[in-house]
Amino acid sequence: MARVVVDVMLKPEILDPQGQAVANALPRLGISDVSSVRIGRRIEIEFTGAADPERVREIADKLLANPVIEDFTIQEVAEEAVPAGEPS
Amino acid sequence: MARVVVDVMLKPEILDPQGQAVANALPRLGISDVSSVRIGRRIEIEFTGAADPERVREIADKLLANPVIEDFTIQEVAEEAVPAGEPS
């Protein structure tokens, strides 16, 4: 069982109003040293067997990202990745 | 200048219809060995100075995630992180 993470972010030259809204809200929390916030998607895909990088690339390109305005990166994560800080 | 990435994912026990829609679309691409797709958010925050982990945690908790249904993880990334595969 392999787990692959695809991160999809807007290209740097594309305006990100959602991120800007968060950035504009930060001073209300008393935080003024943030220069930029960009919001994208993180997609976790679990394969029943091994993950074929070519296949993951195809999924990301055809289903997950809009290549005109978005970039994606693919990373395979450890099989038994237990999220940190979740003792509860 | 520090860059911090906050990954926000639905808790495992919360249904993710968006991810399921992607999983259900995969057989149409000829892909049948995916057992699960979960879709969350990836937020990149750039600080003008050093990033205070406590402060980032506050931002994530109050602005970025809904702690009732979502988990978040925080990671500081290298300062001059250039996305791979972008020679164009």
Backbone of each chain as nested JSON, in Angstrom:
{
  "chains": [
    {"id": "A", "residues": [
      {"number": 1, "name": "MET", "atoms": {"N": [0.848, -1.196, 0.0], "CA": [0.0, 0.0, 0.0], "C": [0.883, 1.246, 0.0]}},
      {"number": 2, "name": "ALA", "atoms": {"N": [0.755, 2.025, -1.042], "CA": [1.565, 3.242, -1.154], "C": [0.664, 4.457, -1.019]}},
      {"number": 3, "name": "ARG", "atoms": {"N": [1.2, 5.486, -0.402], "CA": [0.453, 6.731, -0.288], "C": [1.226, 7.826, -0.996]}},
      {"number": 4, "name": "VAL", "atoms": {"N": [0.518, 8.532, -1.879], "CA": [1.141, 9.597, -2.652], "C": [0.413, 10.898, -2.335]}},
      {"number": 5, "name": "VAL", "atoms": {"N": [1.173, 11.974, -2.186], "CA": [0.572, 13.279, -1.937], "C": [0.804, 14.172, -3.151]}},
      {"number": 6, "name": "VAL", "atoms": {"N": [-0.264, 14.742, -3.666], "CA": [-0.161, 15.699, -4.77], "C": [-0.522, 17.074, -4.219]}},
      {"number": 7, "name": "ASP", "atoms": {"N": [0.404, 18.014, -4.327], "CA": [0.139, 19.392, -3.909], "C": [-0.143, 20.236, -5.142]}},
      {"number": 8, "name": "VAL", "atoms": {"N": [-1.281, 20.877, -5.144], "CA": [-1.663, 21.714, -6.283], "C": [-1.723, 23.155, -5.804]}},
      {"number": 9, "name": "MET", "atoms": {"N": [-0.914, 24.012, -6.419], "CA": [-0.907, 25.435, -6.044], "C": [-1.125, 26.279, -7.299]}},
      {"number": 10, "name": "LEU", "atoms": {"N": [-1.761, 27.42, -7.117], "CA": [-1.869, 28.373, -8.231], "C": [-0.469, 28.792, -8.655]}},
      {"number": 11, "name": "LYS", "atoms": {"N": [-0.262, 29.0, -9.95], "CA": [1.038, 29.495, -10.404], "C": [1.31, 30.848, -9.745]}},
      {"number": 12, "name": "PRO", "atoms": {"N": [2.588, 31.152, -9.516], "CA": [2.919, 32.381, -8.765], "C": [2.332, 33.644, -9.396]}},
      {"number": 13, "name": "GLU", "atoms": {"N": [2.178, 33.646, -10.722], "CA": [1.693, 34.866, -11.374], "C": [0.167, 34.994, -11.337]}},
      {"number": 14, "name": "ILE", "atoms": {"N": [-0.51, 33.962, -10.832], "CA": [-1.978, 34.004, -10.774], "C": [-2.412, 34.569, -9.417]}},
      {"number": 15, "name": "LEU", "atoms": {"N": [-3.339, 35.522, -9.464], "CA": [-3.842, 36.152, -8.238], "C": [-4.588, 35.128, -7.385]}},
      {"number": 16, "name": "ASP", "atoms": {"N": [-4.386, 35.176, -6.073], "CA": [-5.035, 34.23, -5.159], "C": [-5.884, 35.003, -4.146]}},
      {"number": 17, "name": "PRO", "atoms": {"N": [-7.133, 35.311, -4.508], "CA": [-7.971, 36.133, -3.628], "C": [-8.24, 35.473, -2.276]}},
      {"number": 18, "name": "GLN", "atoms": {"N": [-8.329, 34.145, -2.248], "CA": [-8.59, 33.424, -1.004], "C": [-7.407, 33.623, -0.039]}},
      {"number": 19, "name": "GLY", "atoms": {"N": [-6.2, 33.5, -0.572], "CA": [-5.017, 33.722, 0.252], "C": [-4.921, 35.165, 0.707]}},
      {"number": 20, "name": "GLN", "atoms": {"N": [-5.276, 36.079, -0.176], "CA": [-5.224, 37.497, 0.192], "C": [-6.219, 37.822, 1.295]}},
      {"number": 21, "name": "ALA", "atoms": {"N": [-7.38, 37.163, 1.25], "CA": [-8.372, 37.394, 2.301], "C": [-7.808, 36.97, 3.653]}},
      {"number": 22, "name": "VAL", "atoms": {"N": [-7.108, 35.825, 3.67], "CA": [-6.489, 35.383, 4.929], "C": [-5.411, 36.369, 5.359]}},
      {"number": 23, "name": "ALA", "atoms": {"N": [-4.583, 36.793, 4.408], "CA": [-3.507, 37.736, 4.736], "C": [-4.083, 39.032, 5.306]}},
      {"number": 24, "name": "ASN", "atoms": {"N": [-5.207, 39.488, 4.727], "CA": [-5.816, 40.727, 5.212], "C": [-6.457, 40.569, 6.584]}},
      {"number": 25, "name": "ALA", "atoms": {"N": [-6.796, 39.331, 6.955], "CA": [-7.42, 39.101, 8.258], "C": [-6.386, 38.99, 9.374]}},
      {"number": 26, "name": "LEU", "atoms": {"N": [-5.122, 38.752, 9.025], "CA": [-4.104, 38.496, 10.042], "C": [-3.874, 39.672, 11.005]}},
      {"number": 27, "name": "PRO", "atoms": {"N": [-3.857, 40.925, 10.527], "CA": [-3.65, 42.027, 11.473], "C": [-4.675, 42.032, 12.598]}},
      {"number": 28, "name": "ARG", "atoms": {"N": [-5.881, 41.537, 12.328], "CA": [-6.894, 41.459, 13.381], "C": [-6.496, 40.468, 14.473]}},
      {"number": 29, "name": "LEU", "atoms": {"N": [-5.609, 39.522, 14.136], "CA": [-5.072, 38.601, 15.158], "C": [-3.8, 39.17, 15.771]}},
      {"number": 30, "name": "GLY", "atoms": {"N": [-3.441, 40.387, 15.368], "CA": [-2.23, 40.996, 15.895], "C": [-0.967, 40.537, 15.192]}},
      {"number": 31, "name": "ILE", "atoms": {"N": [-1.13, 40.003, 13.982], "CA": [0.038, 39.492, 13.253], "C": [0.288, 40.377, 12.043]}},
      {"number": 32, "name": "SER", "atoms": {"N": [1.452, 41.01, 12.026], "CA": [1.699, 41.976, 10.954], "C": [2.963, 41.657, 10.172]}},
      {"number": 33, "name": "ASP", "atoms": {"N": [3.592, 40.515, 10.452], "CA": [4.85, 40.21, 9.762], "C": [4.691, 39.125, 8.699]}},
      {"number": 34, "name": "VAL", "atoms": {"N": [3.484, 39.007, 8.157], "CA": [3.26, 38.04, 7.085], "C": [3.21, 38.795, 5.763]}},
      {"number": 35, "name": "SER", "atoms": {"N": [4.034, 38.381, 4.812], "CA": [4.081, 39.101, 3.544], "C": [3.184, 38.471, 2.488]}},
      {"number": 36, "name": "SER", "atoms": {"N": [2.884, 37.193, 2.621], "CA": [2.079, 36.557, 1.58], "C": [1.45, 35.262, 2.086]}},
      {"number": 37, "name": "VAL", "atoms": {"N": [0.222, 35.014, 1.663], "CA": [-0.449, 33.745, 1.95], "C": [-0.988, 33.204, 0.64]}},
      {"number": 38, "name": "ARG", "atoms": {"N": [-0.654, 31.96, 0.325], "CA": [-1.194, 31.321, -0.888], "C": [-1.886, 30.031, -0.461]}},
      {"number": 39, "name": "ILE", "atoms": {"N": [-3.066, 29.815, -1.016], "CA": [-3.838, 28.638, -0.62], "C": [-4.032, 27.717, -1.813]}},
      {"number": 40, "name": "GLY", "atoms": {"N": [-3.656, 26.466, -1.631], "CA": [-3.828, 25.473, -2.682], "C": [-4.469, 24.219, -2.118]}},
      {"number": 41, "name": "ARG", "atoms": {"N": [-4.34, 23.131, -2.854], "CA": [-4.956, 21.878, -2.424], "C": [-3.893, 20.817, -2.168]}},
      {"number": 42, "name": "ARG", "atoms": {"N": [-4.175, 19.981, -1.184], "CA": [-3.33, 18.832, -0.9], "C": [-4.187, 17.593, -1.076]}},
      {"number": 43, "name": "ILE", "atoms": {"N": [-3.775, 16.713, -1.961], "CA": [-4.565, 15.518, -2.255], "C": [-3.766, 14.28, -1.875]}},
      {"number": 44, "name": "GLU", "atoms": {"N": [-4.334, 13.457, -1.005], "CA": [-3.68, 12.224, -0.583], "C": [-4.327, 11.053, -1.311]}},
      {"number": 45, "name": "ILE", "atoms": {"N": [-3.518, 10.322, -2.054], "CA": [-4.026, 9.189, -2.831], "C": [-3.42, 7.912, -2.276]}},
      {"number": 46, "name": "GLU", "atoms": {"N": [-4.27, 6.951, -1.95], "CA": [-3.763, 5.673, -1.457], "C": [-3.968, 4.598, -2.509]}},
      {"number": 47, "name": "PHE", "atoms": {"N": [-2.866, 3.932, -2.842], "CA": [-2.937, 2.851, -3.822], "C": [-2.994, 1.522, -3.087]}},
      {"number": 48, "name": "THR", "atoms": {"N": [-3.669, 0.556, -3.693], "CA": [-3.711, -0.773, -3.078], "C": [-2.355, -1.459, -3.199]}},
      {"number": 49, "name": "GLY", "atoms": {"N": [-1.622, -1.174, -4.273], "CA": [-0.284, -1.743, -4.432], "C": [0.758, -0.65, -4.463]}},
      {"number": 50, "name": "ALA", "atoms": {"N": [1.743, -0.798, -5.314], "CA": [2.767, 0.23, -5.468], "C": [2.217, 1.354, -6.347]}},
      {"number": 51, "name": "ALA", "atoms": {"N": [2.722, 2.552, -6.142], "CA": [2.267, 3.695, -6.928], "C": [3.175, 3.883, -8.132]}},
      {"number": 52, "name": "ASP", "atoms": {"N": [2.582, 3.964, -9.294], "CA": [3.351, 4.213, -10.51], "C": [3.433, 5.725, -10.733]}},
      {"number": 53, "name": "PRO", "atoms": {"N": [4.63, 6.316, -10.66], "CA": [4.747, 7.784, -10.764], "C": [4.118, 8.336, -12.048]}},
      {"number": 54, "name": "GLU", "atoms": {"N": [4.233, 7.591, -13.137], "CA": [3.661, 8.052, -14.41], "C": [2.147, 8.185, -14.296]}},
      {"number": 55, "name": "ARG", "atoms": {"N": [1.57, 7.205, -13.619], "CA": [0.134, 7.154, -13.448], "C": [-0.344, 8.285, -12.535]}},
      {"number": 56, "name": "VAL", "atoms": {"N": [0.419, 8.535, -11.483], "CA": [0.062, 9.621, -10.559], "C": [0.107, 10.95, -11.304]}},
      {"number": 57, "name": "ARG", "atoms": {"N": [1.138, 11.098, -12.13], "CA": [1.264, 12.317, -12.922], "C": [0.041, 12.507, -13.822]}},
      {"number": 58, "name": "GLU", "atoms": {"N": [-0.429, 11.404, -14.403], "CA": [-1.597, 11.47, -15.283], "C": [-2.844, 11.888, -14.49]}},
      {"number": 59, "name": "ILE", "atoms": {"N": [-2.995, 11.296, -13.297], "CA": [-4.146, 11.66, -12.447], "C": [-4.1, 13.152, -12.111]}},
      {"number": 60, "name": "ALA", "atoms": {"N": [-2.926, 13.616, -11.705], "CA": [-2.795, 15.015, -11.312], "C": [-3.082, 15.934, -12.487]}},
      {"number": 61, "name": "ASP", "atoms": {"N": [-2.56, 15.564, -13.634], "CA": [-2.675, 16.419, -14.813], "C": [-4.105, 16.455, -15.344]}},
      {"number": 62, "name": "LYS", "atoms": {"N": [-4.795, 15.312, -15.31], "CA": [-6.119, 15.249, -15.931], "C": [-7.255, 15.521, -14.963]}},
      {"number": 63, "name": "LEU", "atoms": {"N": [-7.071, 15.157, -13.698], "CA": [-8.198, 15.247, -12.755], "C": [-8.02, 16.306, -11.684]}},
      {"number": 64, "name": "LEU", "atoms": {"N": [-6.796, 16.48, -11.185], "CA": [-6.619, 17.25, -9.955], "C": [-6.239, 18.697, -10.188]}},
      {"number": 65, "name": "ALA", "atoms": {"N": [-5.449, 18.95, -11.218], "CA": [-4.953, 20.311, -11.431], "C": [-5.43, 20.848, -12.768]}},
      {"number": 66, "name": "ASN", "atoms": {"N": [-5.499, 22.143, -12.85], "CA": [-5.721, 22.832, -14.118], "C": [-4.363, 23.375, -14.55]}},
      {"number": 67, "name": "PRO", "atoms": {"N": [-3.718, 22.695, -15.507], "CA": [-2.327, 23.047, -15.836], "C": [-2.177, 24.475, -16.389]}},
      {"number": 68, "name": "VAL", "atoms": {"N": [-3.269, 25.087, -16.783], "CA": [-3.177, 26.458, -17.301], "C": [-2.847, 27.433, -16.174]}},
      {"number": 69, "name": "ILE", "atoms": {"N": [-3.445, 27.224, -15.012], "CA": [-3.248, 28.183, -13.919], "C": [-2.601, 27.572, -12.688]}},
      {"number": 70, "name": "GLU", "atoms": {"N": [-2.402, 26.244, -12.688], "CA": [-1.894, 25.602, -11.477], "C": [-0.643, 24.764, -11.751]}},
      {"number": 71, "name": "ASP", "atoms": {"N": [0.228, 24.706, -10.769], "CA": [1.373, 23.793, -10.765], "C": [1.086, 22.681, -9.764]}},
      {"number": 72, "name": "PHE", "atoms": {"N": [1.638, 21.493, -10.026], "CA": [1.499, 20.457, -8.999], "C": [2.837, 19.795, -8.742]}},
      {"number": 73, "name": "THR", "atoms": {"N": [2.991, 19.305, -7.514], "CA": [4.167, 18.514, -7.165], "C": [3.676, 17.194, -6.58]}},
      {"number": 74, "name": "ILE", "atoms": {"N": [4.457, 16.149, -6.827], "CA": [4.081, 14.802, -6.391], "C": [5.14, 14.278, -5.449]}},
      {"number": 75, "name": "GLN", "atoms": {"N": [4.722, 13.732, -4.314], "CA": [5.691, 13.101, -3.429], "C": [5.09, 11.844, -2.83]}},
      {"number": 76, "name": "GLU", "atoms": {"N": [5.902, 10.794, -2.818], "CA": [5.461, 9.553, -2.196], "C": [5.831, 9.627, -0.722]}},
      {"number": 77, "name": "VAL", "atoms": {"N": [4.897, 9.292, 0.15], "CA": [5.195, 9.366, 1.578], "C": [5.342, 7.963, 2.14]}},
      {"number": 78, "name": "ALA", "atoms": {"N": [5.957, 7.891, 3.318], "CA": [6.21, 6.595, 3.954], "C": [4.89, 5.856, 4.16]}},
      {"number": 79, "name": "GLU", "atoms": {"N": [4.952, 4.543, 4.079], "CA": [3.728, 3.74, 4.075], "C": [2.945, 3.867, 5.366]}},
      {"number": 80, "name": "GLU", "atoms": {"N": [3.661, 3.801, 6.489], "CA": [2.961, 3.817, 7.773], "C": [3.069, 5.188, 8.422]}},
      {"number": 81, "name": "ALA", "atoms": {"N": [2.839, 6.225, 7.632], "CA": [2.972, 7.585, 8.142], "C": [1.85, 7.881, 9.133]}},
      {"number": 82, "name": "VAL", "atoms": {"N": [2.223, 7.987, 10.391], "CA": [1.246, 8.351, 11.415], "C": [1.377, 9.855, 11.669]}},
      {"number": 83, "name": "PRO", "atoms": {"N": [0.276, 10.608, 11.536], "CA": [0.352, 12.046, 11.769], "C": [0.91, 12.359, 13.155]}},
      {"number": 84, "name": "ALA", "atoms": {"N": [1.825, 13.303, 13.219], "CA": [2.425, 13.687, 14.494], "C": [1.43, 14.486, 15.326]}},
      {"number": 85, "name": "GLY", "atoms": {"N": [1.621, 14.441, 16.623], "CA": [0.829, 15.272, 17.514], "C": [-0.629, 14.893, 17.59]}},
      {"number": 86, "name": "GLU", "atoms": {"N": [-0.91, 13.599, 17.504], "CA": [-2.296, 13.171, 17.61], "C": [-2.445, 12.073, 18.645]}},
      {"number": 87, "name": "PRO", "atoms": {"N": [-2.049, 12.356, 19.872], "CA": [-2.156, 11.311, 20.888], "C": [-3.593, 11.107, 21.359]}},
      {"number": 88, "name": "SER", "atoms": {"N": [-4.441, 12.108, 21.097], "CA": [-5.808, 12.024, 21.617], "C": [-6.645, 11.061, 20.789]}}
    ]},
    {"id": "B", "residues": [
      {"number": 1, "name": "MET", "atoms": {"N": [13.511, 35.886, 5.743], "CA": [12.198, 35.514, 5.193], "C": [11.977, 34.024, 5.371]}},
      {"number": 2, "name": "ALA", "atoms": {"N": [10.974, 33.672, 6.119], "CA": [10.693, 32.259, 6.378], "C": [9.394, 31.864, 5.692]}},
      {"number": 3, "name": "ARG", "atoms": {"N": [9.365, 30.655, 5.196], "CA": [8.137, 30.153, 4.59], "C": [7.647, 28.945, 5.379]}},
      {"number": 4, "name": "VAL", "atoms": {"N": [6.378, 28.995, 5.729], "CA": [5.781, 27.911, 6.509], "C": [4.619, 27.335, 5.715]}},
      {"number": 5, "name": "VAL", "atoms": {"N": [4.5, 26.015, 5.73], "CA": [3.389, 25.36, 5.053], "C": [2.47, 24.736, 6.088]}},
      {"number": 6, "name": "VAL", "atoms": {"N": [1.199, 25.057, 5.992], "CA": [0.193, 24.448, 6.866], "C": [-0.684, 23.546, 6.001]}},
      {"number": 7, "name": "ASP", "atoms": {"N": [-0.709, 22.266, 6.335], "CA": [-1.571, 21.326, 5.619], "C": [-2.802, 21.061, 6.464]}},
      {"number": 8, "name": "VAL", "atoms": {"N": [-3.962, 21.289, 5.879], "CA": [-5.215, 21.084, 6.592], "C": [-5.972, 19.947, 5.916]}},
      {"number": 9, "name": "MET", "atoms": {"N": [-6.232, 18.892, 6.661], "CA": [-6.972, 17.75, 6.103], "C": [-8.174, 17.45, 6.99]}},
      {"number": 10, "name": "LEU", "atoms": {"N": [-9.24, 16.976, 6.386], "CA": [-10.373, 16.505, 7.173], "C": [-9.917, 15.373, 8.077]}},
      {"number": 11, "name": "LYS", "atoms": {"N": [-10.465, 15.303, 9.275], "CA": [-10.135, 14.182, 10.156], "C": [-10.525, 12.877, 9.465]}},
      {"number": 12, "name": "PRO", "atoms": {"N": [-9.794, 11.803, 9.759], "CA": [-10.041, 10.539, 9.038], "C": [-11.485, 10.051, 9.143]}},
      {"number": 13, "name": "GLU", "atoms": {"N": [-12.146, 10.368, 10.258], "CA": [-13.499, 9.841, 10.424], "C": [-14.565, 10.7, 9.727]}},
      {"number": 14, "name": "ILE", "atoms": {"N": [-14.141, 11.832, 9.157], "CA": [-15.091, 12.709, 8.471], "C": [-15.154, 12.335, 6.98]}},
      {"number": 15, "name": "LEU", "atoms": {"N": [-16.372, 12.197, 6.467], "CA": [-16.575, 11.851, 5.06], "C": [-16.048, 12.966, 4.155]}},
      {"number": 16, "name": "ASP", "atoms": {"N": [-15.388, 12.571, 3.058], "CA": [-14.826, 13.546, 2.129], "C": [-15.433, 13.334, 0.739]}},
      {"number": 17, "name": "PRO", "atoms": {"N": [-16.586, 13.955, 0.469], "CA": [-17.283, 13.718, -0.803], "C": [-16.463, 14.157, -2.013]}},
      {"number": 18, "name": "GLN", "atoms": {"N": [-15.667, 15.227, -1.837], "CA": [-14.853, 15.723, -2.953], "C": [-13.806, 14.668, -3.338]}},
      {"number": 19, "name": "GLY", "atoms": {"N": [-13.176, 14.094, -2.326], "CA": [-12.197, 13.045, -2.597], "C": [-12.846, 11.814, -3.195]}},
      {"number": 20, "name": "GLN", "atoms": {"N": [-14.02, 11.484, -2.705], "CA": [-14.719, 10.319, -3.248], "C": [-15.105, 10.52, -4.703]}},
      {"number": 21, "name": "ALA", "atoms": {"N": [-15.464, 11.762, -5.052], "CA": [-15.803, 12.048, -6.445], "C": [-14.602, 11.787, -7.346]}},
      {"number": 22, "name": "VAL", "atoms": {"N": [-13.419, 12.206, -6.877], "CA": [-12.201, 11.951, -7.657], "C": [-11.94, 10.45, -7.736]}},
      {"number": 23, "name": "ALA", "atoms": {"N": [-12.069, 9.758, -6.6], "CA": [-11.831, 8.309, -6.598], "C": [-12.775, 7.599, -7.567]}},
      {"number": 24, "name": "ASN", "atoms": {"N": [-14.03, 8.059, -7.606], "CA": [-14.997, 7.425, -8.495], "C": [-14.737, 7.723, -9.962]}},
      {"number": 25, "name": "ALA", "atoms": {"N": [-14.023, 8.801, -10.228], "CA": [-13.731, 9.167, -11.615], "C": [-12.516, 8.418, -12.155]}},
      {"number": 26, "name": "LEU", "atoms": {"N": [-11.693, 7.856, -11.276], "CA": [-10.436, 7.245, -11.71], "C": [-10.618, 6.055, -12.653]}},
      {"number": 27, "name": "PRO", "atoms": {"N": [-11.602, 5.172, -12.417], "CA": [-11.755, 4.052, -13.353], "C": [-11.936, 4.505, -14.805]}},
      {"number": 28, "name": "ARG", "atoms": {"N": [-12.51, 5.691, -14.993], "CA": [-12.675, 6.212, -16.354], "C": [-11.341, 6.535, -17.001]}},
      {"number": 29, "name": "LEU", "atoms": {"N": [-10.304, 6.753, -16.166], "CA": [-8.942, 6.947, -16.699], "C": [-8.214, 5.61, -16.788]}},
      {"number": 30, "name": "GLY", "atoms": {"N": [-8.913, 4.523, -16.486], "CA": [-8.282, 3.205, -16.53], "C": [-7.48, 2.882, -15.294]}},
      {"number": 31, "name": "ILE", "atoms": {"N": [-7.752, 3.578, -14.202], "CA": [-6.998, 3.361, -12.968], "C": [-7.915, 2.719, -11.929]}},
      {"number": 32, "name": "SER", "atoms": {"N": [-7.573, 1.525, -11.51], "CA": [-8.467, 0.794, -10.619], "C": [-7.778, 0.366, -9.319]}},
      {"number": 33, "name": "ASP", "atoms": {"N": [-6.534, 0.796, -9.112], "CA": [-5.812, 0.347, -7.918], "C": [-5.684, 1.446, -6.866]}},
      {"number": 34, "name": "VAL", "atoms": {"N": [-6.635, 2.385, -6.886], "CA": [-6.634, 3.439, -5.86], "C": [-7.701, 3.1, -4.829]}},
      {"number": 35, "name": "SER", "atoms": {"N": [-7.301, 3.064, -3.563], "CA": [-8.262, 2.679, -2.535], "C": [-8.902, 3.89, -1.869]}},
      {"number": 36, "name": "SER", "atoms": {"N": [-8.24, 5.036, -1.908], "CA": [-8.8, 6.193, -1.216], "C": [-8.187, 7.486, -1.729]}},
      {"number": 37, "name": "VAL", "atoms": {"N": [-9.009, 8.515, -1.826], "CA": [-8.527, 9.859, -2.169], "C": [-9.093, 10.816, -1.133]}},
      {"number": 38, "name": "ARG", "atoms": {"N": [-8.23, 11.618, -0.519], "CA": [-8.681, 12.628, 0.441], "C": [-8.145, 13.979, -0.02]}},
      {"number": 39, "name": "ILE", "atoms": {"N": [-8.999, 14.982, 0.001], "CA": [-8.593, 16.297, -0.49], "C": [-8.643, 17.316, 0.642]}},
      {"number": 40, "name": "GLY", "atoms": {"N": [-7.532, 17.993, 0.838], "CA": [-7.457, 19.024, 1.867], "C": [-6.861, 20.298, 1.289]}},
      {"number": 41, "name": "ARG", "atoms": {"N": [-6.387, 21.153, 2.178], "CA": [-5.821, 22.42, 1.735], "C": [-4.356, 22.515, 2.134]}},
      {"number": 42, "name": "ARG", "atoms": {"N": [-3.59, 23.163, 1.285], "CA": [-2.192, 23.454, 1.583], "C": [-2.043, 24.963, 1.581]}},
      {"number": 43, "name": "ILE", "atoms": {"N": [-1.594, 25.519, 2.688], "CA": [-1.484, 26.975, 2.795], "C": [-0.023, 27.348, 2.993]}},
      {"number": 44, "name": "GLU", "atoms": {"N": [0.494, 28.175, 2.109], "CA": [1.876, 28.634, 2.22], "C": [1.878, 30.052, 2.778]}},
      {"number": 45, "name": "ILE", "atoms": {"N": [2.557, 30.232, 3.9], "CA": [2.609, 31.544, 4.55], "C": [4.041, 32.035, 4.528]}},
      {"number": 46, "name": "GLU", "atoms": {"N": [4.23, 33.234, 4.027], "CA": [5.569, 33.81, 4.014], "C": [5.662, 34.922, 5.044]}},
      {"number": 47, "name": "PHE", "atoms": {"N": [6.655, 34.8, 5.9], "CA": [6.885, 35.822, 6.919], "C": [8.005, 36.748, 6.456]}},
      {"number": 48, "name": "THR", "atoms": {"N": [7.914, 38.007, 6.881], "CA": [8.982, 38.942, 6.526], "C": [10.239, 38.63, 7.318]}},
      {"number": 49, "name": "GLY", "atoms": {"N": [10.073, 38.13, 8.541], "CA": [11.227, 37.74, 9.348], "C": [11.207, 36.258, 9.635]}},
      {"number": 50, "name": "ALA", "atoms": {"N": [11.589, 35.888, 10.823], "CA": [11.543, 34.485, 11.231], "C": [10.102, 34.121, 11.602]}},
      {"number": 51, "name": "ALA", "atoms": {"N": [9.772, 32.854, 11.416], "CA": [8.423, 32.402, 11.747], "C": [8.391, 31.884, 13.175]}},
      {"number": 52, "name": "ASP", "atoms": {"N": [7.439, 32.372, 13.943], "CA": [7.264, 31.906, 15.316], "C": [6.263, 30.742, 15.29]}},
      {"number": 53, "name": "PRO", "atoms": {"N": [6.704, 29.538, 15.657], "CA": [5.813, 28.371, 15.567], "C": [4.508, 28.554, 16.341]}},
      {"number": 54, "name": "GLU", "atoms": {"N": [4.588, 29.218, 17.491], "CA": [3.378, 29.428, 18.292], "C": [2.364, 30.276, 17.543]}},
      {"number": 55, "name": "ARG", "atoms": {"N": [2.903, 31.265, 16.845], "CA": [2.07, 32.183, 16.085], "C": [1.432, 31.481, 14.886]}},
      {"number": 56, "name": "VAL", "atoms": {"N": [2.23, 30.645, 14.241], "CA": [1.693, 29.896, 13.09], "C": [0.573, 28.974, 13.558]}},
      {"number": 57, "name": "ARG", "atoms": {"N": [0.791, 28.358, 14.708], "CA": [-0.244, 27.468, 15.266], "C": [-1.528, 28.251, 15.537]}},
      {"number": 58, "name": "GLU", "atoms": {"N": [-1.38, 29.473, 16.014], "CA": [-2.558, 30.309, 16.288], "C": [-3.292, 30.646, 14.982]}},
      {"number": 59, "name": "ILE", "atoms": {"N": [-2.522, 31.003, 13.943], "CA": [-3.132, 31.306, 12.643], "C": [-3.903, 30.09, 12.136]}},
      {"number": 60, "name": "ALA", "atoms": {"N": [-3.242, 28.92, 12.199], "CA": [-3.876, 27.708, 11.676], "C": [-5.151, 27.395, 12.452]}},
      {"number": 61, "name": "ASP", "atoms": {"N": [-5.064, 27.538, 13.754], "CA": [-6.183, 27.155, 14.608], "C": [-7.359, 28.109, 14.473]}},
      {"number": 62, "name": "LYS", "atoms": {"N": [-7.064, 29.402, 14.32], "CA": [-8.149, 30.383, 14.331], "C": [-8.657, 30.732, 12.94]}},
      {"number": 63, "name": "LEU", "atoms": {"N": [-7.763, 30.687, 11.939], "CA": [-8.155, 31.174, 10.616], "C": [-8.243, 30.083, 9.562]}},
      {"number": 64, "name": "LEU", "atoms": {"N": [-7.333, 29.112, 9.623], "CA": [-7.177, 28.21, 8.478], "C": [-7.951, 26.913, 8.607]}},
      {"number": 65, "name": "ALA", "atoms": {"N": [-8.025, 26.387, 9.82], "CA": [-8.655, 25.083, 9.988], "C": [-9.866, 25.185, 10.892]}},
      {"number": 66, "name": "ASN", "atoms": {"N": [-10.767, 24.271, 10.73], "CA": [-11.875, 24.102, 11.649], "C": [-11.538, 22.903, 12.536]}},
      {"number": 67, "name": "PRO", "atoms": {"N": [-11.092, 23.157, 13.76], "CA": [-10.564, 22.07, 14.6], "C": [-11.587, 20.985, 14.925]}},
      {"number": 68, "name": "VAL", "atoms": {"N": [-12.86, 21.281, 14.708], "CA": [-13.879, 20.268, 14.975], "C": [-13.801, 19.133, 13.961]}},
      {"number": 69, "name": "ILE", "atoms": {"N": [-13.566, 19.482, 12.711], "CA": [-13.584, 18.447, 11.668], "C": [-12.249, 18.308, 10.954]}},
      {"number": 70, "name": "GLU", "atoms": {"N": [-11.282, 19.185, 11.246], "CA": [-10.033, 19.15, 10.486], "C": [-8.804, 19.045, 11.4]}},
      {"number": 71, "name": "ASP", "atoms": {"N": [-7.787, 18.366, 10.907], "CA": [-6.472, 18.333, 11.542], "C": [-5.532, 19.193, 10.718]}},
      {"number": 72, "name": "PHE", "atoms": {"N": [-4.537, 19.794, 11.359], "CA": [-3.537, 20.496, 10.558], "C": [-2.14, 20.116, 11.005]}},
      {"number": 73, "name": "THR", "atoms": {"N": [-1.2, 20.191, 10.07], "CA": [0.212, 19.996, 10.382], "C": [0.966, 21.21, 9.867]}},
      {"number": 74, "name": "ILE", "atoms": {"N": [2.034, 21.558, 10.586], "CA": [2.814, 22.744, 10.255], "C": [4.231, 22.314, 9.953]}},
      {"number": 75, "name": "GLN", "atoms": {"N": [4.783, 22.803, 8.85], "CA": [6.192, 22.523, 8.575], "C": [6.85, 23.768, 7.995]}},
      {"number": 76, "name": "GLU", "atoms": {"N": [8.032, 24.048, 8.493], "CA": [8.796, 25.166, 7.956], "C": [9.613, 24.639, 6.783]}},
      {"number": 77, "name": "VAL", "atoms": {"N": [9.597, 25.334, 5.658], "CA": [10.346, 24.856, 4.495], "C": [11.569, 25.743, 4.277]}},
      {"number": 78, "name": "ALA", "atoms": {"N": [12.499, 25.228, 3.493], "CA": [13.753, 25.954, 3.256], "C": [13.445, 27.325, 2.655]}},
      {"number": 79, "name": "GLU", "atoms": {"N": [14.287, 28.301, 2.973], "CA": [13.987, 29.679, 2.599], "C": [13.91, 29.887, 1.097]}},
      {"number": 80, "name": "GLU", "atoms": {"N": [14.881, 29.341, 0.387], "CA": [14.922, 29.572, -1.056], "C": [14.417, 28.356, -1.824]}},
      {"number": 81, "name": "ALA", "atoms": {"N": [13.271, 27.838, -1.38], "CA": [12.728, 26.645, -2.026], "C": [12.228, 26.981, -3.427]}},
      {"number": 82, "name": "VAL", "atoms": {"N": [12.926, 26.483, -4.423], "CA": [12.499, 26.678, -5.803], "C": [11.767, 25.411, -6.247]}},
      {"number": 83, "name": "PRO", "atoms": {"N": [10.522, 25.541, -6.727], "CA": [9.774, 24.368, -7.153], "C": [10.548, 23.596, -8.23]}},
      {"number": 84, "name": "ALA", "atoms": {"N": [10.58, 22.282, -8.08], "CA": [11.297, 21.454, -9.059], "C": [10.52, 21.387, -10.368]}},
      {"number": 85, "name": "GLY", "atoms": {"N": [11.248, 21.139, -11.424], "CA": [10.601, 20.921, -12.716], "C": [9.943, 22.145, -13.301]}},
      {"number": 86, "name": "GLU", "atoms": {"N": [10.565, 23.288, -13.113], "CA": [9.999, 24.507, -13.688], "C": [11.055, 25.301, -14.443]}},
      {"number": 87, "name": "PRO", "atoms": {"N": [11.657, 24.672, -15.447], "CA": [12.697, 25.397, -16.174], "C": [12.123, 26.463, -17.099]}},
      {"number": 88, "name": "SER", "atoms": {"N": [10.837, 26.366, -17.409], "CA": [10.257, 27.296, -18.385], "C": [10.034, 28.654, -17.753]}}
    ]}
  ]
}
